């Protein structure tokens, strides 16, 4: 049993921003459960990295776009919390799982739209709803959005629309769950060098230079620029920050 360390659940925690957030949370003495869709080995590597530094962690499979699977996931999560931590609840939920589609609105297909909706809107709402009884009073929910809800880049209209919906959901979650002391905020990353969108920001030097020129700090972001922000939103120092959209973009397109 671990009585003094709080527990965070990070969806899509096997790679990219989710992995970085999990590691940053662990550095703040918060135990972490990461979810993965298909990348079991990568998720387990994150668990091992956290455990090597004295934290406690675990990985669970989750399809964030399949709402019908959320009941079974909640049951597996409950078993894990009891067996590994001796607890019925966890403290912090980060809804990070997701993917991007770059397609002009004129050629965005209904299938693409639905796949984005299932993960980024339905998944966020109904997973959080399912897990709400397991989030401890005075806990926190962090929904991951995007800088693309403030500025626009061609080809991301459908994706950005989903994240706009998430930002509105965040405000209503904060309003409705504040009575339990649960804070709900949105973090909106700018251009980050991950495999998002095929890895263009990470792997294409010309794109990195072009995008970096749009950012006041003169470079594209790295996962390390985001994970710490997510972890900080789970600390007591940020305990009066609620229902906010926190953009972490280095000052992109200001």
Secondary structure, DSSP 8 states (H G I E B T S, - for coil): --SSS-EEEETTTTSHHHHHHHHHHHHTT-EEEEEESS-HHHHHHHHHHHHHTT--EEEEE--TT-GGGHHHHHHHHHHHIIIIIS-S-EEEEEE---------GGG--HHHHHHHHIIIIIHHHHHHHHHGGGEEEEEEEEEE--GGGTS--TT-HHHHHHHHHHHHHHHHHHHHHGGGT-EEEEEEE-SBSSSGGGGHHHH-HHHHHHHHTTBTTSS-B-THHHHHHHHHTTSGGGTT--S-EEEESSSBT-
